Amino acid sequence: MNHDLTQGNIMINLLKFSFPIMVGNVLQQLYNVVDTLIVGRYLGRNALAAVGSSYTLMVFVTSIILGLCMGSSAFFSMQFGRRDHDRLQQGIYMAFLMIGTVTLALNILVYAGIYGILAFLRVPGEVAPFMKEYLLWIFAGIAATFLYNFVANFMRALGNSLIPLCFLGFSAVLNIALDLFFIRVLMWGVGGAAAATVISQYAAGIGILVYCVKKYPEVHIRKENRHWNPAILKELLGLSSLTCLQQSVMNFGILMVQGLVNSFGPVVMAAFAAAVKIDSFAYSPVQDFGNAFSTYVAQNYGAGKSERIRRGMRDAVLGAFVFCAVISMLVVRFARPLMSLFLDEGSADAVTVGVGYLRIEASFYFGIGLLFLFYGYFRAVNKPGISVILTVISLGMRVLLAYILSAIEPIGVTGIWMSVPIGWILADMAGACFYIRGRRKHLLLGS
């Protein structure tokens, strides 16, 4: 079912469209959480540290693909809002070739540089063998990540957020089942956890591609639309390259923080691996709400409905605030029981470190919730450069402060946790200034 977000009740439409996306990401985060939980419980602290560090690296690599897909999705939404089906088909054709080429290049680079990656991340000797084994498996799933995200973002651009959820849900269940089978029955260790993820990714990617080809005439590119169009390529690159840069900068900053965390040893690495999964799971719905809001803005921007965009921003901020307030209270209250799910009784020190992380981050979830709305808004009104600036502010301050504060002996690793909400708040302040000063100009361009 496709949603036309240019008419009807704003909040109801936003919630109806965003809910399947939220559920889908919760499912994705859930199987990441279960993957981490199974590894932590059955393979031990060092294996958990390896999987956690690998996950941060994999997110960085795939963020390049995801950024390109999200940027292309904004283009698709605009053409759908304008009812320009020829430009939509030309955009699909060129975006698929462009992102597919980047995916292939990334796959080659990460395999060629695996030893350099381990050295860059300062992985301790007792963790390195586990991490190498995991990475050799997990990197085989990059192509599947491309397939799923390209097709899912295309469907969401046209207002269909339900079908991507169905394929993701199937993938999540399959991943959990394979995790237990490969680790508990076949005793494949961390390689089994990675193999389960890769198989599940291909199941979702190939499945959704086949469905899309059968159900969407837009992807049956007519011969006259399969040609080189410099104007469309320029527009796609303008949206996609900056969105890609934003995602890459954001996750490269997180990767640098991961390297700093690794320097504190396996206890902090294991605590960070578990706490980050809980953290991401907690605020993932508001991230998806921001992505849904971006589609809403892009469709209305293409249709020239500037007043509807202004009202949508007001409603979206209110909705994000309510959600974040509830989630913040729950995570702060249940931080210790949540950490104890991932680590056994012999890892009490890691549990304590993780609780400290969660209570600091969770107290400021609205900061990142608002930031996701700004990201979505500026991407949708064809100003992705501003999203990059906000990311540089958020992550730049996070990395800078993490290294400075953690070097102060009384603060130590807590300084890494403190740097995160400070970065969110500074980026929110900048985003509010950009929005207020440029709102009229941005929206008039779409009219």
GIJOBEL-V998165 format. One record per backbone hydrogen bond with DSSP energy under -1.0 kcal/mol. CO is the residue of the C=O (numbers start at 1). NH is the residue of the N-H. Records with the same first field share a line. If there is no record, write none. Layout:
CO = NH ; NH
//
This chain:
9 = 13
10 = 14
11 = 15
12 = 16
13 = 17
14 = 18
15 = 19
18 = 22
19 = 23
20 = 24
21 = 25
22 = 26
23 = 27
24 = 28
25 = 29
26 = 30
27 = 31
28 = 32
29 = 33
30 = 34
31 = 35
32 = 36
33 = 37
34 = 38
35 = 39
36 = 40
37 = 41
38 = 42
39 = 43
44 = 48
45 = 49
46 = 50
47 = 51
48 = 52
49 = 53
50 = 54
51 = 55
52 = 56
53 = 57
54 = 58
55 = 59
56 = 60
57 = 61
58 = 62
59 = 63
62 = 66
63 = 67
64 = 68
65 = 69
66 = 70
67 = 71
68 = 72
69 = 73
70 = 74
71 = 75
72 = 76
73 = 77
74 = 78
75 = 79
76 = 80
77 = 81
78 = 82
79 = 84
83 = 85
84 = 88
85 = 89
86 = 90
87 = 91
88 = 92
89 = 93
90 = 94
91 = 95
92 = 96
93 = 97
94 = 98
95 = 99
96 = 100
97 = 101
98 = 102
99 = 103
100 = 104
101 = 105
102 = 106
103 = 107
104 = 108
105 = 109
106 = 110
107 = 111
108 = 112
109 = 113
113 = 117
114 = 118
115 = 119
116 = 120
117 = 121
118 = 123
119 = 122
124 = 127 ; 128
127 = 131
128 = 132
129 = 133
130 = 134
131 = 135
132 = 136
133 = 137
134 = 138
135 = 139
137 = 140
138 = 141
139 = 142
141 = 145
142 = 146
143 = 147
144 = 148
145 = 149
146 = 150
147 = 151
148 = 152
149 = 153
150 = 154
151 = 155
152 = 156
153 = 157
154 = 158
155 = 160
156 = 159
162 = 166
163 = 167
164 = 168
165 = 169
166 = 170
167 = 171
168 = 172
169 = 173
170 = 174
171 = 175
172 = 176
173 = 177
174 = 178
175 = 179
176 = 180
177 = 181
178 = 182
179 = 183
180 = 184
181 = 185 ; 186
182 = 188
189 = 193
190 = 194
191 = 195
192 = 196
193 = 197
194 = 198
195 = 199
196 = 200
197 = 201
198 = 202
199 = 203
200 = 204
201 = 205
202 = 206
203 = 207
204 = 208
205 = 209
206 = 210
207 = 211
208 = 212
209 = 213
210 = 214
211 = 215
212 = 216
216 = 219
217 = 220
219 = 221
222 = 225
223 = 226
225 = 227
229 = 233
230 = 234
231 = 235
232 = 236
233 = 237
234 = 238
235 = 239
236 = 240
237 = 241
239 = 243
240 = 244
241 = 245
242 = 246
243 = 247
244 = 248
245 = 249
246 = 250
247 = 251
248 = 252
249 = 253
250 = 254
251 = 255
252 = 256
253 = 257
254 = 258
255 = 259
256 = 260
257 = 261
258 = 262
259 = 263
261 = 264
262 = 265
265 = 269
266 = 270
267 = 271
268 = 272
269 = 273
270 = 274
271 = 275
272 = 276
273 = 277
274 = 278
275 = 279
276 = 280
277 = 281
278 = 282
279 = 283
280 = 284
283 = 287
284 = 288
285 = 289
286 = 290
287 = 291
288 = 292
289 = 293
290 = 294
291 = 295
292 = 296
293 = 297
294 = 298
295 = 299
296 = 300
297 = 301
298 = 302
299 = 303
300 = 305
304 = 306
305 = 309
306 = 310
307 = 311
308 = 312
309 = 313
310 = 314
311 = 315
312 = 316
313 = 317
314 = 318
315 = 319
316 = 320
317 = 321
318 = 322
319 = 323
320 = 324
321 = 325
322 = 326
323 = 327
324 = 328
325 = 329
326 = 330
327 = 331
328 = 332
329 = 333
330 = 334
334 = 338
335 = 339
336 = 340
339 = 342 ; 343
344 = 347
347 = 351
348 = 352
349 = 353
350 = 354
351 = 355
352 = 356
353 = 357
354 = 358
355 = 359
356 = 360
357 = 361
358 = 362
361 = 364
362 = 365
364 = 367
365 = 369
366 = 370
367 = 371
368 = 372
369 = 373
370 = 374
371 = 375
372 = 376
373 = 377
374 = 378
375 = 379
376 = 380
377 = 381
378 = 383
379 = 382
383 = 386
384 = 388
385 = 389
386 = 390
387 = 391
388 = 392
389 = 393
390 = 394
391 = 395
392 = 396
393 = 397
394 = 398
395 = 399
396 = 400
397 = 401
398 = 402
399 = 403
400 = 404
401 = 405
402 = 406
405 = 408
408 = 411 ; 412
411 = 414
412 = 415
413 = 416 ; 417
414 = 418
415 = 419
418 = 422
419 = 423
420 = 424
421 = 425
422 = 426
423 = 427
424 = 428
425 = 429
426 = 430
427 = 431
428 = 432
429 = 433
430 = 434
431 = 435
432 = 436
433 = 437
434 = 438
435 = 439
438 = 442
439 = 443
440 = 444
441 = 445
//
